[in-house]
């Protein structure tokens, strides 16, 4: 690792390619999602091992509700099962689970499971795992702007007092540093409504690997690539 970018504090991953992985094997799409659970474990293990403090995973976008009902239901079931099954290991590793996105659209059952894993892992100090669920950057920004507009309407804030920090503090990600590195698997080179505000100075990395084939070595490769990048934040060296 270079001296310039040792280890990113915050890595965010768009886990893409589950459907293609399944299709290539003549399987149903949900089987691709099920095969995407082990890579989540692998990414988490690698992140803990490398000293990453925040790992955000794009697990379900606001747009994903438009997928066939059967696939959406299978994903909801997978989230519930996974959080229950993984909680002891998350606690053992010192991983604290939090969420971004608008969870009001999830069923009571799903909200219950998510709330439970948040509670049971709340003491974790090694790494914060942030699950982006029913998340889209534009809707997050709209919700933040509504909050700020409310403050202005109540007379608690003047329009000229609104700065970048005001918006940053109103976003779901207020408690986290911006991502240093955003990885999207499957070779697609776009952000798809993910952390658009927060990605301003993130390094982007698009490996070809499909998410179900993602391993700890792939995570290490992403960190090696990050270490080679020249981050200037709009300044000169
Ligand atoms: C995108 O692949 C992936 C998703 C929409 C779901 C991600 C969910 C998991 C990896 C399940 C495990 C997650 C947790 C947090 C337990 P895609 O279906 O869009 O793939 P495609 O572009 O090849 O169709």
Boltz pocket constraint, residues with backbone or C-beta under 6 A from the ligand:
constraints:
  - pocket:
      binder: B
      contacts: [[A, 15], [A, 16], [A, 17], [A, 18], [A, 19], [A, 20], [A, 21], [A, 32], [A, 33], [A, 34], [A, 36], [A, 37], [A, 40], [A, 57], [A, 58], [A, 59], [A, 60], [A, 61], [A, 64], [A, 78], [A, 79], [A, 82], [A, 83], [A, 131], [A, 211]]
      max_distance: 6.0
